Amino acid sequence: MFRSIYFGTIGKDETEKLLEIYGRDGSFLARDSESVRGAFCLCVRKGNFVHTYRIYKSAGKWAVKTPPTVKPEFFESLDQLIDCYRRVTPDNMVPLLYPLEKTVLYDRNQQKEILHTWK
C-alpha cells in the first residue's frame, strides 16, 4: 500500500495541488519530508485543508509523530502503519479513506504532463 501512495520528493505546494485536483475528503498520499531526512509525510485532505503527519523510524520501527502527551504506536513496516490507521483512526488524525495512488494518476494523465514526472 505505501509504495502505491508514495510520491517521493514532491513539495508541500505540489502535494496540496494533487489532493485538491484529484482528491476528496479523506484522500491521502505520502511523500518525503522536506525538513527531516529519512522521514516521510502522510498528507490527508479534509475540506480545503491538507493535514500533514510526519512518519519517522525509531529502533527499526515506524511511527507517526504524536503530541508529547500521546504515546506513539510503532509498526514493523510502513504498510502496516497505513493499514492500521485506515481501519482505526487515532483521535489526533484525519481518517485515511481514499488512497491517492501514483500509478492511477500516471495512467490517467499519460498523454498530459500535469505537475512533473514522478519517480
Contacts in CASP RR format, 6 or more apart in sequence:
PFRMAT RR
TARGET T0000
AUTHOR 0000-0000-0000
METHOD contacts of the structure
MODEL  1
MFRSIYFGTIGKDETEKLLEIYGRDGSFLARDSESVRGAFCLCVRKGNFV
HTYRIYKSAGKWAVKTPPTVKPEFFESLDQLIDCYRRVTPDNMVPLLYPL
EKTVLYDRNQQKEILHTWK
1 79 0 8 1.000
1 82 0 8 1.000
1 83 0 8 1.000
1 99 0 8 1.000
2 30 0 8 1.000
2 77 0 8 1.000
2 78 0 8 1.000
2 79 0 8 1.000
2 81 0 8 1.000
2 82 0 8 1.000
4 99 0 8 1.000
4 101 0 8 1.000
4 102 0 8 1.000
4 103 0 8 1.000
5 28 0 8 1.000
5 29 0 8 1.000
5 30 0 8 1.000
5 82 0 8 1.000
5 99 0 8 1.000
5 100 0 8 1.000
5 101 0 8 1.000
5 102 0 8 1.000
6 29 0 8 1.000
6 30 0 8 1.000
6 31 0 8 1.000
6 40 0 8 1.000
6 102 0 8 1.000
7 15 0 8 1.000
7 18 0 8 1.000
7 29 0 8 1.000
7 30 0 8 1.000
7 31 0 8 1.000
7 102 0 8 1.000
7 118 0 8 1.000
8 30 0 8 1.000
8 31 0 8 1.000
8 32 0 8 1.000
8 118 0 8 1.000
8 119 0 8 1.000
9 31 0 8 1.000
9 32 0 8 1.000
9 119 0 8 1.000
10 18 0 8 1.000
10 31 0 8 1.000
10 32 0 8 1.000
10 115 0 8 1.000
10 116 0 8 1.000
10 118 0 8 1.000
11 31 0 8 1.000
11 34 0 8 1.000
12 34 0 8 1.000
12 52 0 8 1.000
14 115 0 8 1.000
14 116 0 8 1.000
15 29 0 8 1.000
15 31 0 8 1.000
15 41 0 8 1.000
15 43 0 8 1.000
15 50 0 8 1.000
15 52 0 8 1.000
16 43 0 8 1.000
16 50 0 8 1.000
17 115 0 8 1.000
18 29 0 8 1.000
18 100 0 8 1.000
18 105 0 8 1.000
18 115 0 8 1.000
19 27 0 8 1.000
19 28 0 8 1.000
19 29 0 8 1.000
19 43 0 8 1.000
19 45 0 8 1.000
19 50 0 8 1.000
19 100 0 8 1.000
20 45 0 8 1.000
20 48 0 8 1.000
21 114 0 8 1.000
22 100 0 8 1.000
22 105 0 8 1.000
23 45 0 8 1.000
23 98 0 8 1.000
23 100 0 8 1.000
24 45 0 8 1.000
24 98 0 8 1.000
25 45 0 8 1.000
25 46 0 8 1.000
25 47 0 8 1.000
25 97 0 8 1.000
26 44 0 8 1.000
26 45 0 8 1.000
26 46 0 8 1.000
26 94 0 8 1.000
26 95 0 8 1.000
26 96 0 8 1.000
26 97 0 8 1.000
26 98 0 8 1.000
27 44 0 8 1.000
27 45 0 8 1.000
27 97 0 8 1.000
27 98 0 8 1.000
27 99 0 8 1.000
27 100 0 8 1.000
28 42 0 8 1.000
28 43 0 8 1.000
28 44 0 8 1.000
28 45 0 8 1.000
28 96 0 8 1.000
28 97 0 8 1.000
28 98 0 8 1.000
28 99 0 8 1.000
28 100 0 8 1.000
29 42 0 8 1.000
29 43 0 8 1.000
29 99 0 8 1.000
29 100 0 8 1.000
29 102 0 8 1.000
30 40 0 8 1.000
30 41 0 8 1.000
30 42 0 8 1.000
30 43 0 8 1.000
30 55 0 8 1.000
30 78 0 8 1.000
30 82 0 8 1.000
31 40 0 8 1.000
31 41 0 8 1.000
31 43 0 8 1.000
32 38 0 8 1.000
32 39 0 8 1.000
32 40 0 8 1.000
32 41 0 8 1.000
33 39 0 8 1.000
33 40 0 8 1.000
33 41 0 8 1.000
33 54 0 8 1.000
34 41 0 8 1.000
36 54 0 8 1.000
36 56 0 8 1.000
38 56 0 8 1.000
38 57 0 8 1.000
39 54 0 8 1.000
39 55 0 8 1.000
39 56 0 8 1.000
39 57 0 8 1.000
40 54 0 8 1.000
40 55 0 8 1.000
40 56 0 8 1.000
40 78 0 8 1.000
41 52 0 8 1.000
41 53 0 8 1.000
41 54 0 8 1.000
41 55 0 8 1.000
42 52 0 8 1.000
42 53 0 8 1.000
42 54 0 8 1.000
42 55 0 8 1.000
42 64 0 8 1.000
42 82 0 8 1.000
42 96 0 8 1.000
43 50 0 8 1.000
43 51 0 8 1.000
43 52 0 8 1.000
43 53 0 8 1.000
44 50 0 8 1.000
44 51 0 8 1.000
44 52 0 8 1.000
44 53 0 8 1.000
44 93 0 8 1.000
44 94 0 8 1.000
44 95 0 8 1.000
44 96 0 8 1.000
45 51 0 8 1.000
45 94 0 8 1.000
46 94 0 8 1.000
51 93 0 8 1.000
51 94 0 8 1.000
53 64 0 8 1.000
53 65 0 8 1.000
53 93 0 8 1.000
54 64 0 8 1.000
54 65 0 8 1.000
55 62 0 8 1.000
55 63 0 8 1.000
55 64 0 8 1.000
55 65 0 8 1.000
55 78 0 8 1.000
55 81 0 8 1.000
56 62 0 8 1.000
56 63 0 8 1.000
56 65 0 8 1.000
58 74 0 8 1.000
59 74 0 8 1.000
61 74 0 8 1.000
61 75 0 8 1.000
61 76 0 8 1.000
62 74 0 8 1.000
62 75 0 8 1.000
62 76 0 8 1.000
62 77 0 8 1.000
62 78 0 8 1.000
62 80 0 8 1.000
62 81 0 8 1.000
63 72 0 8 1.000
63 73 0 8 1.000
63 74 0 8 1.000
63 75 0 8 1.000
63 81 0 8 1.000
64 72 0 8 1.000
64 73 0 8 1.000
64 81 0 8 1.000
64 85 0 8 1.000
64 90 0 8 1.000
64 93 0 8 1.000
65 72 0 8 1.000
66 72 0 8 1.000
66 90 0 8 1.000
66 92 0 8 1.000
67 92 0 8 1.000
70 90 0 8 1.000
70 92 0 8 1.000
73 84 0 8 1.000
73 90 0 8 1.000
75 81 0 8 1.000
75 84 0 8 1.000
82 96 0 8 1.000
85 93 0 8 1.000
85 96 0 8 1.000
86 96 0 8 1.000
86 97 0 8 1.000
89 95 0 8 1.000
89 96 0 8 1.000
102 118 0 8 1.000
105 114 0 8 1.000
105 118 0 8 1.000
106 118 0 8 1.000
END
